[in-house]
Amino acid sequence: MYKFLIKRAEAVIEALPYLRKFHGNLFVVKYGGAAMTDPEIKDKVIQDIVLLNLVGIKVILVHGGGKEINKMLEKKKIKVEFVMGFRKTSPETMMVVDRSLSRVNAEIAKLIKKHGGFPIRFSGRKGGLIKAKKLLVNKKIDIGFVGEVDRIKKSKIFKALKKGKIPVVSSIGIGSDNKLYNINADTAASAIAKILEADKLILMTDVAGVLDRDGKLLTQINLDSAKTMIKKGVISGGMIPKVSYGLDAITSGVKRVHIIDGKLPHSLLLEIFTNRGIGTMLVK
């Protein structure tokens, strides 16, 4: 009987140095993938976020909602077209994106409240947090209402964090033309982490992290090694943009970037508060 309780106590003791080290730090967490669709995993992710907040870590949660968007587009019979990996976004598609992400944003905020946290929503025009500029693929191909982060209204974020709140940010920005622009959630999270000089940027994915040629998880890689691995094709496919966003954040002053498997229950706590961690940490 006591063995199980002792193990639980030992887990808390293992976390103690990290609780002390990270108290008062600012973490930006990009939440997406399967962790957003499985109700049980979703619940555990939000529990982790609330716990981080309660132990004195300032957390900003940035989310996308690709699966929700696709489902709504399919329901409305709107054709989905991609150009070099970017969703071509017509005015009609942008309306669906805005509504879908607003729904996801509200659900996340509701879960945070359920677990004892205090969320503050920044979704689309609500709060007007992200100022966007139009994204042109290869600087010339127009793909509609797709944008990139131009600037962040930092004062709104810092005011919310000072009050102990958890900002829940959807990856939609407002352009100088007062129109809404769809922004890739990884891009938005990386930009927010850079602008706010976060201590950590955590990217939740559907894979374990960065793997070597033999498929073994790399628990830590530095900037030069990551660039070499991309060049040699060891890092490939969908992992390239995630690592690239991470490297950009590191070179811009973010201290650590973590790429973790969001499908693993309590992956955030396991990565942050254990000696070994469960994902890949990028360092300068």
C-alpha positions as CSV (number, residue, x, y, z in Angstrom):
1,M,0.0,0.0,0.0
2,Y,2.7,2.5,1.0
3,K,5.0,1.7,-1.9
4,F,2.6,3.4,-4.3
5,L,2.3,6.4,-2.1
6,I,6.1,6.6,-1.6
7,K,6.5,6.6,-5.4
8,R,4.1,9.5,-5.7
9,A,6.0,11.4,-3.0
10,E,9.3,10.7,-4.8
11,A,7.8,12.1,-8.1
12,V,7.0,15.3,-6.2
13,I,10.5,15.5,-4.8
14,E,12.0,15.0,-8.3
15,A,9.9,17.9,-9.5
16,L,11.1,20.2,-6.6
17,P,14.2,21.6,-8.2
18,Y,12.3,22.4,-11.4
19,L,9.4,24.0,-9.4
20,R,12.0,26.3,-7.8
21,K,13.9,26.9,-11.0
22,F,10.9,27.8,-13.1
23,H,8.9,29.8,-10.6
24,G,8.0,33.1,-12.3
25,N,9.1,32.0,-15.7
26,L,7.1,32.6,-18.9
27,F,6.1,29.5,-21.0
28,V,4.4,29.6,-24.4
29,V,2.6,26.4,-25.2
30,K,1.4,25.5,-28.7
31,Y,-1.5,23.2,-28.3
32,G,-2.6,21.1,-31.3
33,G,-2.9,17.8,-33.0
34,A,-4.5,14.7,-31.5
35,A,-4.2,16.2,-28.0
36,M,-7.1,18.5,-29.0
37,T,-9.4,15.8,-30.3
38,D,-9.2,13.0,-27.7
39,P,-11.4,14.1,-24.7
40,E,-9.3,12.3,-22.1
41,I,-6.0,13.6,-23.4
42,K,-7.5,17.1,-23.7
43,D,-8.5,17.0,-20.1
44,K,-5.0,16.0,-19.0
45,V,-3.4,18.7,-21.1
46,I,-5.5,21.4,-19.5
47,Q,-4.9,20.0,-16.0
48,D,-1.2,20.4,-16.7
49,I,-1.6,24.0,-17.9
50,V,-3.6,24.9,-14.7
51,L,-1.0,23.2,-12.5
52,L,1.8,25.1,-14.1
53,N,-0.1,28.3,-13.5
54,L,-0.8,27.4,-9.9
55,V,2.9,26.7,-9.1
56,G,3.9,30.2,-10.3
57,I,4.7,29.6,-13.9
58,K,3.1,32.1,-16.3
59,V,1.6,30.2,-19.2
60,I,0.3,31.4,-22.5
61,L,-1.7,28.7,-24.5
62,V,-1.7,29.2,-28.3
63,H,-3.9,26.9,-30.3
64,G,-5.0,26.0,-33.8
65,G,-7.8,23.8,-34.8
66,G,-7.2,22.2,-38.2
67,K,-9.4,19.2,-37.7
68,E,-12.3,21.3,-36.5
69,I,-11.9,23.7,-39.5
70,N,-11.7,20.7,-41.9
71,K,-14.9,19.2,-40.4
72,M,-16.8,22.5,-40.8
73,L,-15.5,23.1,-44.3
74,E,-16.6,19.6,-45.3
75,K,-20.0,20.2,-43.7
76,K,-20.5,23.4,-45.7
77,K,-19.1,21.7,-48.9
78,I,-16.3,24.3,-49.2
79,K,-13.4,23.0,-51.3
80,V,-10.0,22.8,-49.4
81,E,-7.0,23.8,-51.4
82,F,-3.4,23.9,-50.3
83,V,-0.5,25.8,-51.9
84,M,3.0,24.7,-50.8
85,G,1.5,23.5,-47.5
86,F,-0.6,26.6,-46.8
87,R,-4.4,26.5,-46.8
88,K,-5.7,28.8,-49.5
89,T,-8.1,31.0,-47.6
90,S,-11.0,32.7,-49.4
91,P,-13.4,35.1,-47.5
92,E,-15.9,32.2,-47.1
93,T,-13.1,29.9,-45.7
94,M,-11.9,32.6,-43.4
95,M,-15.4,32.9,-41.9
96,V,-15.3,29.2,-41.2
97,V,-11.8,29.4,-39.7
98,D,-12.8,32.2,-37.4
99,R,-16.0,30.5,-36.2
100,S,-14.2,27.1,-35.7
101,L,-11.3,28.6,-33.7
102,S,-13.6,30.7,-31.6
103,R,-15.5,27.5,-30.7
104,V,-12.2,25.7,-29.8
105,N,-11.1,28.8,-27.9
106,A,-14.3,28.8,-25.8
107,E,-14.0,25.1,-25.1
108,I,-10.4,25.4,-23.9
109,A,-11.4,28.3,-21.6
110,K,-14.3,26.3,-20.2
111,L,-12.0,23.4,-19.4
112,I,-9.5,25.7,-17.7
113,K,-12.3,27.0,-15.5
114,K,-13.4,23.5,-14.7
115,H,-9.9,22.6,-13.4
116,G,-9.7,25.8,-11.2
117,G,-7.8,28.1,-13.5
118,F,-8.7,31.6,-14.7
119,P,-8.6,31.9,-18.5
120,I,-8.8,35.0,-20.6
121,R,-9.8,34.6,-24.2
122,F,-8.0,36.1,-27.2
123,S,-9.8,34.8,-30.3
124,G,-10.1,36.6,-33.7
125,R,-11.2,40.2,-33.0
126,K,-11.8,39.4,-29.3
127,G,-9.0,41.2,-27.5
128,G,-7.3,42.2,-30.8
129,L,-4.1,40.7,-29.6
130,I,-2.3,39.7,-32.8
131,K,-1.7,42.2,-35.5
132,A,-1.1,40.4,-38.8
133,K,0.3,41.1,-42.2
134,K,-0.6,39.2,-45.4
135,L,1.6,36.2,-46.2
136,L,2.7,35.8,-49.8
137,V,4.2,32.3,-50.6
138,N,7.7,32.9,-52.1
139,K,6.8,36.6,-51.7
140,K,4.6,36.6,-54.8
141,I,1.8,33.9,-54.6
142,D,-1.4,35.3,-53.1
143,I,-3.2,32.6,-51.1
144,G,-6.0,34.7,-49.7
145,F,-6.5,35.6,-46.1
146,V,-3.4,33.8,-44.8
147,G,-1.1,36.0,-42.6
148,E,1.9,36.1,-40.4
149,V,2.4,37.9,-37.1
150,D,3.4,41.5,-37.5
151,R,3.2,42.5,-33.8
152,I,1.6,41.5,-30.5
153,K,-0.1,43.8,-28.1
154,K,2.2,42.9,-25.2
155,S,0.6,45.1,-22.6
156,K,-2.7,43.0,-22.9
157,I,-0.8,39.8,-22.3
158,F,1.3,41.1,-19.4
159,K,-1.7,42.7,-17.7
160,A,-3.5,39.3,-17.9
161,L,-0.5,37.4,-16.6
162,K,0.0,39.9,-13.7
163,K,-3.6,39.0,-12.6
164,G,-2.8,35.3,-12.6
165,K,-4.8,34.6,-15.7
166,I,-4.1,32.1,-18.5
167,P,-4.2,33.7,-21.9
168,V,-5.9,31.4,-24.5
169,V,-4.9,32.6,-27.9
170,S,-6.3,31.5,-31.2
171,S,-4.0,31.8,-34.3
172,I,-5.9,34.5,-36.0
173,G,-4.6,38.1,-36.5
174,I,-6.1,41.4,-37.6
175,G,-4.5,43.2,-40.6
176,S,-4.1,46.9,-41.1
177,D,-7.1,46.6,-43.4
178,N,-9.1,45.5,-40.4
179,K,-9.7,42.0,-41.9
180,L,-9.0,38.7,-40.2
181,Y,-6.0,36.5,-41.3
182,N,-5.4,32.8,-40.6
183,I,-2.0,32.2,-39.1
184,N,-0.3,28.8,-38.7
185,A,-0.4,28.0,-34.9
186,D,3.3,27.0,-34.7
187,T,4.2,30.3,-36.4
188,A,2.0,32.3,-34.0
189,A,3.3,30.5,-30.9
190,S,6.9,31.0,-32.0
191,A,6.3,34.7,-32.8
192,I,4.6,35.3,-29.4
193,A,7.5,33.5,-27.6
194,K,10.0,35.7,-29.3
195,I,8.2,39.0,-28.8
196,L,7.6,38.3,-25.1
197,E,11.1,36.9,-24.6
198,A,9.7,33.7,-23.1
199,D,11.8,31.3,-21.1
200,K,10.3,28.3,-22.9
201,L,8.4,27.5,-26.1
202,I,6.7,24.1,-26.0
203,L,5.4,22.7,-29.3
204,M,2.9,19.8,-28.8
205,T,2.9,17.4,-31.8
206,D,1.7,13.9,-32.6
207,V,5.2,12.3,-32.5
208,A,7.7,11.7,-29.8
209,G,10.1,14.5,-30.9
210,V,13.1,14.7,-33.1
211,L,14.5,11.2,-34.1
212,D,17.9,10.2,-35.4
213,R,18.6,8.1,-38.5
214,D,17.8,4.9,-36.5
215,G,14.5,6.2,-35.3
216,K,15.8,6.9,-31.7
217,L,14.5,9.9,-29.8
218,L,17.0,12.7,-29.4
219,T,16.4,14.2,-26.0
220,Q,18.5,17.3,-26.7
221,I,20.0,18.9,-29.8
222,N,21.7,22.3,-30.3
223,L,21.2,24.8,-33.1
224,D,24.2,23.7,-35.2
225,S,23.3,20.0,-35.0
226,A,19.6,20.7,-35.9
227,K,20.6,22.7,-39.0
228,T,23.0,19.9,-40.1
229,M,20.3,17.3,-39.6
230,I,17.8,19.3,-41.8
231,K,20.5,19.6,-44.5
232,K,21.3,15.9,-44.5
233,G,17.6,14.9,-44.5
234,V,17.6,13.3,-41.0
235,I,15.0,15.8,-40.0
236,S,12.4,15.7,-42.7
237,G,8.7,16.2,-43.6
238,G,6.5,17.9,-41.1
239,M,9.2,18.1,-38.5
240,I,11.2,20.6,-40.5
241,P,8.9,23.6,-40.0
242,K,8.6,22.8,-36.3
243,V,12.3,22.6,-35.8
244,S,12.8,25.7,-37.9
245,Y,10.3,27.7,-35.8
246,G,12.1,26.4,-32.7
247,L,15.5,27.5,-34.1
248,D,14.2,30.9,-35.0
249,A,12.8,31.3,-31.4
250,I,16.2,30.2,-29.9
251,T,18.2,32.6,-32.0
252,S,15.7,35.4,-31.0
253,G,16.3,35.0,-27.3
254,V,13.9,32.2,-26.2
255,K,16.0,30.1,-23.8
256,R,14.6,26.6,-24.5
257,V,12.3,25.0,-27.1
258,H,10.6,21.7,-26.4
259,I,9.0,19.4,-29.0
260,I,6.9,16.8,-27.3
261,D,4.2,14.2,-28.0
262,G,0.9,15.7,-27.0
263,K,-0.8,12.3,-27.1
264,L,1.1,11.1,-24.0
265,P,-1.0,11.8,-20.9
266,H,0.5,14.6,-18.8
267,S,3.3,15.1,-21.4
268,L,3.9,18.7,-20.3
269,L,4.6,17.8,-16.7
270,L,6.7,14.8,-17.7
271,E,8.9,17.0,-20.0
272,I,9.2,20.0,-17.6
273,F,9.4,18.4,-14.1
274,T,11.4,15.1,-14.6
275,N,15.1,14.6,-15.0
276,R,14.9,12.7,-18.3
277,G,11.9,14.4,-20.0
278,I,9.9,12.7,-22.8
279,G,10.6,14.9,-25.9
280,T,13.3,16.8,-27.6
281,M,14.8,20.0,-26.2
282,L,16.4,22.5,-28.6
283,V,19.2,24.6,-27.1
284,K,21.4,27.3,-28.5
